[in-house]
Amino acid sequence: MATSTVSQNGWNKLAGSNPVIHFIDITLRGCAQVMFQNNPLTGLFFFAAIFIGAYSEGIPAVGWGCLLGTVVSTLTAYVSKMDVTSLRAGLYGYNGCLVGVALPTFLDNTPFMWAAIVLGSIVAVIATISLTDFLKNWKVAALTAPFVLVTWTILLASYSFFGIKGVSLPGPALPDQYVAPIAGIPYSDLIPDIFRGVSEVFLLSSITVGILFVIGLAVSSVWAAVFAVFGSLLAFGVASFLKADFGSVHTGLYSFSAVLTAIALGSTFNKPSFKVLVYTVVGVIFTVFVQGALDVVVSPFGIPTLTMPFVLASWLFLVPNQDIMPEHRQ
């Protein structure tokens, strides 16, 4: 523990004295902030996991897009002279990071797509500032809403422009009440599916990537790692109990928003306790319902829900948080 602290202090001193290292430090923190961690080592783990997952799934553009989006958002905030404390914590970089992951996942790899990443990452910073100002009266953070709104806009626009072509977007369709029910999930699939749920936070479905994310979380906060795994497990159980589509449950699509909700409610904005655990359990279960509802809402438009289930559920639970959890951390 002492060695880790000394190493971190040494890195902080180096970042404070060298502008290049300083920018790298902020960029790493921006990636880590996707899961609420203000730690450059966690960000390094996340970037490594994303590149491993992207190359293993045959979409290396996702890794480079992630890096580009984080750098562009961080640079935008840097030159715009945003709030220094928030900037140094990476709070202007994580939405651009996710934009850089999402667009190569769903769009064809063309120069137009890369231009869209740059534009989307810049707009994500503007959206973060706007939403933060709008939401301050309720004392809740913008979370990943800027990423969702910017990415939804670009993905929907891809249907109008031949230069931006969707290649992995879900086919537009009217909602279908009947899904293939889960007859039974082998026990051996449970652990891999839990880690896939964690990896899907960055739109990757990989056991290895999920494990690396959990390790990265533990480097910064053991509680964050615990709640990430707990959130994925609980969401997996709830979706299975409700007989959701097997493919979606198996690949972690019902778990990733729940993972973020669990970290937010369980360790980021509250101090872990039994009361907090109960509150988090309710929040995670509701996130699964929001996931199912939003899947139906966006289905006719042919776009993914992204992390909006997490955003809506967390906003709902964080607004009364100051009354229910009076000692919560802002």
C-alpha positions as CSV (number, residue, x, y, z in Angstrom):
1,M,0.0,0.0,0.0
2,A,2.8,2.4,1.0
3,T,4.7,1.5,-2.2
4,S,1.6,2.2,-4.3
5,T,1.1,5.6,-2.6
6,V,4.7,6.5,-3.1
7,S,4.6,5.5,-6.8
8,Q,1.4,7.5,-7.3
9,N,2.9,10.6,-5.6
10,G,5.9,10.3,-7.8
11,W,3.8,10.1,-10.9
12,N,1.7,13.1,-9.7
13,K,4.9,15.1,-9.2
14,L,6.2,14.2,-12.7
15,A,2.8,15.1,-14.2
16,G,2.9,18.4,-12.4
17,S,6.3,19.3,-13.8
18,N,6.0,18.1,-17.3
19,P,3.2,19.4,-19.6
20,V,3.3,16.3,-21.9
21,I,3.1,13.9,-18.9
22,H,0.4,16.1,-17.5
23,F,-1.7,15.7,-20.6
24,I,-1.2,11.9,-20.7
25,D,-2.2,11.8,-17.0
26,I,-5.5,13.6,-17.7
27,T,-6.1,11.4,-20.7
28,L,-5.7,8.3,-18.7
29,R,-8.0,9.6,-16.0
30,G,-10.5,10.4,-18.6
31,C,-10.7,6.8,-19.7
32,A,-10.9,5.7,-16.0
33,Q,-13.7,8.1,-15.3
34,V,-16.1,6.0,-17.5
35,M,-16.4,3.9,-14.3
36,F,-15.9,6.8,-11.9
37,Q,-12.2,6.3,-11.1
38,N,-9.8,9.2,-10.9
39,N,-6.7,7.1,-11.3
40,P,-4.3,7.1,-14.2
41,L,-3.2,3.5,-13.6
42,T,-6.8,2.4,-13.8
43,G,-7.1,4.3,-17.1
44,L,-4.0,2.5,-18.4
45,F,-5.6,-0.9,-17.5
46,F,-8.8,0.2,-19.3
47,F,-7.0,1.3,-22.5
48,A,-5.0,-1.9,-22.5
49,A,-8.2,-3.9,-22.1
50,I,-10.0,-2.0,-24.9
51,F,-7.1,-2.5,-27.4
52,I,-6.9,-6.2,-26.5
53,G,-10.7,-6.6,-26.9
54,A,-10.8,-4.5,-30.1
55,Y,-8.1,-6.5,-31.8
56,S,-9.4,-9.8,-30.7
57,E,-12.8,-9.0,-32.1
58,G,-11.4,-7.8,-35.4
59,I,-12.3,-4.2,-34.9
60,P,-9.0,-2.4,-34.0
61,A,-10.6,0.9,-35.0
62,V,-12.5,0.7,-31.6
63,G,-9.2,0.9,-29.7
64,W,-7.8,3.8,-31.7
65,G,-11.1,5.5,-31.8
66,C,-11.3,5.3,-28.0
67,L,-7.8,6.9,-27.7
68,L,-8.7,9.6,-30.3
69,G,-12.0,10.4,-28.6
70,T,-10.4,10.8,-25.2
71,V,-7.5,12.8,-26.5
72,V,-9.7,15.2,-28.5
73,S,-12.2,15.7,-25.6
74,T,-9.3,16.3,-23.2
75,L,-7.6,18.7,-25.6
76,T,-10.9,20.6,-26.2
77,A,-11.4,21.1,-22.5
78,Y,-7.7,22.0,-22.1
79,V,-7.7,24.7,-24.7
80,S,-11.1,26.0,-23.6
81,K,-9.7,26.5,-20.1
82,M,-12.4,24.5,-18.3
83,D,-12.6,24.1,-14.6
84,V,-9.1,23.0,-13.6
85,T,-10.2,20.5,-10.9
86,S,-12.6,18.8,-13.2
87,L,-10.2,18.8,-16.1
88,R,-7.4,17.2,-14.0
89,A,-9.8,14.6,-12.8
90,G,-10.6,13.5,-16.4
91,L,-14.2,14.6,-16.1
92,Y,-14.2,16.1,-19.6
93,G,-12.6,13.1,-21.3
94,Y,-14.8,10.1,-20.5
95,N,-17.7,10.9,-22.8
96,G,-15.4,11.5,-25.7
97,C,-13.7,8.2,-24.8
98,L,-17.1,6.4,-25.2
99,V,-17.9,8.2,-28.4
100,G,-14.6,6.9,-29.8
101,V,-15.6,3.4,-28.8
102,A,-19.2,3.5,-30.1
103,L,-18.8,5.0,-33.6
104,P,-16.3,2.5,-34.9
105,T,-18.4,-0.3,-33.4
106,F,-21.5,0.7,-35.4
107,L,-20.2,2.6,-38.4
108,D,-18.1,1.7,-41.4
109,N,-14.4,2.5,-41.0
110,T,-14.1,5.5,-43.4
111,P,-12.5,9.0,-43.2
112,F,-16.0,10.3,-42.5
113,M,-16.3,8.1,-39.4
114,W,-13.0,9.4,-38.0
115,A,-14.1,12.9,-38.7
116,A,-17.4,12.1,-36.8
117,I,-15.3,10.9,-33.8
118,V,-13.4,14.2,-33.7
119,L,-16.6,16.2,-34.0
120,G,-18.5,14.1,-31.6
121,S,-15.7,14.2,-29.0
122,I,-15.7,18.0,-29.2
123,V,-19.5,18.3,-28.9
124,A,-19.4,15.8,-26.0
125,V,-17.5,18.4,-24.0
126,I,-20.0,21.1,-24.9
127,A,-22.8,18.8,-24.0
128,T,-21.1,17.9,-20.7
129,I,-20.9,21.6,-19.8
130,S,-24.5,22.2,-20.8
131,L,-26.0,19.2,-19.0
132,T,-23.9,19.9,-15.9
133,D,-25.3,23.4,-15.7
134,F,-28.8,22.2,-16.3
135,L,-28.6,19.4,-13.7
136,K,-26.9,21.4,-10.9
137,N,-30.2,22.3,-9.3
138,W,-30.9,18.6,-8.7
139,K,-27.3,18.0,-7.6
140,V,-26.7,15.1,-10.0
141,A,-23.9,14.7,-12.5
142,A,-24.3,14.5,-16.3
143,L,-22.9,11.0,-16.1
144,T,-22.7,9.5,-19.7
145,A,-25.7,11.3,-21.0
146,P,-23.5,13.6,-23.3
147,F,-22.0,10.5,-24.9
148,V,-25.4,8.9,-25.5
149,L,-27.0,12.1,-26.9
150,V,-24.1,12.8,-29.2
151,T,-23.7,9.2,-30.4
152,W,-27.5,8.7,-31.0
153,T,-27.4,11.9,-33.1
154,I,-24.6,10.7,-35.3
155,L,-25.9,7.1,-35.6
156,L,-29.4,8.4,-36.6
157,A,-27.8,10.8,-39.1
158,S,-25.9,7.9,-40.7
159,Y,-29.3,6.9,-42.2
160,S,-29.3,10.2,-44.1
161,F,-25.7,10.3,-45.3
162,F,-24.0,7.9,-47.7
163,G,-20.6,9.0,-46.4
164,I,-21.4,7.7,-42.9
165,K,-22.6,4.1,-43.2
166,G,-23.9,1.9,-40.4
167,V,-22.5,-1.6,-40.5
168,S,-23.5,-3.0,-37.1
169,L,-26.6,-1.1,-36.2
170,P,-29.6,-3.1,-35.1
171,G,-32.2,-3.3,-37.9
172,P,-35.0,-0.9,-37.4
173,A,-38.1,-2.9,-36.4
174,L,-41.4,-2.5,-34.6
175,P,-41.3,-3.9,-31.0
176,D,-42.0,-7.6,-30.7
177,Q,-43.6,-8.7,-27.5
178,Y,-42.3,-12.3,-27.9
179,V,-38.6,-13.0,-27.4
180,A,-36.9,-16.3,-27.3
181,P,-37.1,-17.3,-23.6
182,I,-34.3,-18.7,-21.6
183,A,-34.8,-22.4,-21.1
184,G,-31.8,-22.7,-18.8
185,I,-28.3,-21.3,-18.6
186,P,-25.5,-23.8,-17.9
187,Y,-23.7,-23.0,-14.6
188,S,-20.4,-22.9,-16.4
189,D,-21.6,-19.8,-18.3
190,L,-22.3,-17.8,-15.2
191,I,-18.8,-16.5,-14.4
192,P,-17.9,-15.7,-18.1
193,D,-21.2,-13.9,-18.6
194,I,-20.7,-11.8,-15.5
195,F,-17.3,-10.5,-16.8
196,R,-18.9,-10.0,-20.3
197,G,-21.4,-7.7,-18.6
198,V,-18.5,-5.6,-17.2
199,S,-16.7,-5.5,-20.6
200,E,-19.9,-4.3,-22.4
201,V,-19.5,-1.0,-20.6
202,F,-17.1,-0.3,-23.5
203,L,-19.2,-2.2,-26.0
204,L,-16.9,-5.3,-26.0
205,S,-18.1,-8.8,-25.1
206,S,-15.0,-10.5,-23.7
207,I,-14.2,-12.4,-20.5
208,T,-10.6,-11.3,-20.6
209,V,-11.5,-7.6,-21.1
210,G,-14.0,-7.8,-18.3
211,I,-11.4,-9.3,-15.9
212,L,-8.9,-6.5,-16.9
213,F,-11.6,-3.9,-16.2
214,V,-12.2,-5.4,-12.7
215,I,-8.5,-5.4,-12.0
216,G,-8.2,-1.8,-13.1
217,L,-11.1,-0.9,-10.8
218,A,-9.5,-2.7,-7.9
219,V,-6.3,-0.7,-8.4
220,S,-8.3,2.4,-7.7
221,S,-11.1,1.2,-5.5
222,V,-11.7,-2.4,-4.2
223,W,-15.3,-1.4,-3.5
224,A,-15.8,-0.2,-7.1
225,A,-14.6,-3.6,-8.3
226,V,-16.8,-5.5,-5.9
227,F,-19.9,-3.5,-6.9
228,A,-19.1,-3.9,-10.6
229,V,-19.1,-7.7,-10.3
230,F,-22.1,-7.6,-8.0
231,G,-24.1,-5.4,-10.4
232,S,-23.3,-7.6,-13.4
233,L,-24.3,-10.7,-11.4
234,L,-27.5,-9.2,-10.1
235,A,-28.5,-8.0,-13.5
236,F,-27.7,-11.4,-15.0
237,G,-29.9,-13.0,-12.4
238,V,-32.8,-10.6,-12.8
239,A,-32.8,-10.8,-16.6
240,S,-32.6,-14.6,-16.5
241,F,-35.5,-14.7,-14.0
242,L,-37.6,-12.4,-16.2
243,K,-36.8,-14.7,-19.2
244,A,-35.1,-12.1,-21.3
245,D,-33.6,-12.9,-24.7
246,F,-30.8,-15.4,-24.1
247,G,-28.4,-13.9,-26.5
248,S,-28.7,-10.4,-24.9
249,V,-28.2,-11.9,-21.4
250,H,-25.3,-14.1,-22.5
251,T,-23.3,-11.3,-24.1
252,G,-23.8,-8.9,-21.2
253,L,-26.3,-6.5,-22.8
254,Y,-28.5,-6.5,-19.8
255,S,-25.7,-6.1,-17.4
256,F,-23.4,-3.2,-18.5
257,S,-25.7,-0.3,-17.5
258,A,-26.4,-2.2,-14.2
259,V,-22.6,-2.4,-13.6
260,L,-22.4,1.4,-13.8
261,T,-25.5,1.9,-11.7
262,A,-24.0,-0.4,-9.0
263,I,-20.7,1.5,-9.0
264,A,-22.4,4.8,-8.9
265,L,-24.8,4.1,-6.1
266,G,-22.7,1.6,-4.2
267,S,-19.3,3.2,-4.0
268,T,-19.0,6.5,-5.9
269,F,-21.8,8.7,-4.4
270,N,-22.3,6.7,-1.2
271,K,-20.1,5.1,1.4
272,P,-20.6,1.3,1.4
273,S,-23.0,0.1,4.1
274,F,-25.9,-2.2,4.5
275,K,-28.3,0.6,3.7
276,V,-26.4,1.5,0.7
277,L,-26.3,-2.1,-0.5
278,V,-30.1,-2.3,-0.3
279,Y,-30.5,1.0,-2.1
280,T,-28.1,-0.3,-4.8
281,V,-29.9,-3.6,-5.2
282,V,-33.1,-1.8,-5.9
283,G,-31.4,0.6,-8.3
284,V,-29.7,-2.3,-10.3
285,I,-32.9,-4.2,-10.5
286,F,-34.8,-1.2,-11.8
287,T,-31.9,-0.5,-14.3
288,V,-32.7,-3.9,-15.9
289,F,-36.3,-2.9,-16.4
290,V,-35.2,0.4,-17.9
291,Q,-32.9,-1.5,-20.2
292,G,-35.8,-3.7,-21.4
293,A,-38.1,-0.6,-21.9
294,L,-35.5,1.4,-23.8
295,D,-34.7,-1.5,-26.0
296,V,-38.4,-1.3,-27.1
297,V,-38.3,2.5,-27.4
298,V,-35.3,2.7,-29.7
299,S,-36.0,-0.5,-31.7
300,P,-37.9,1.3,-34.5
301,F,-35.1,3.8,-35.0
302,G,-32.4,1.1,-35.4
303,I,-30.0,2.5,-32.8
304,P,-28.7,0.9,-29.6
305,T,-29.6,2.0,-26.1
306,L,-26.0,2.5,-25.2
307,T,-25.7,3.6,-21.5
308,M,-28.9,5.5,-21.3
309,P,-30.6,2.9,-19.0
310,F,-27.8,3.6,-16.5
311,V,-28.2,7.4,-16.9
312,L,-32.0,7.4,-16.3
313,A,-32.0,5.0,-13.4
314,S,-29.0,6.7,-11.7
315,W,-30.6,10.1,-12.1
316,L,-33.8,8.8,-10.5
317,F,-31.9,7.3,-7.5
318,L,-29.4,10.2,-7.1
319,V,-31.9,13.0,-6.9
320,P,-33.3,11.8,-3.5
321,N,-29.9,10.5,-2.5
322,Q,-29.0,13.5,-0.4
323,D,-32.1,12.8,1.8
324,I,-31.8,9.1,1.9
325,M,-28.0,9.0,2.3
326,P,-27.2,12.3,4.1
327,E,-23.5,11.4,4.3
328,H,-23.1,10.6,0.6
329,R,-20.0,11.9,-1.2
330,Q,-20.6,14.5,-3.9
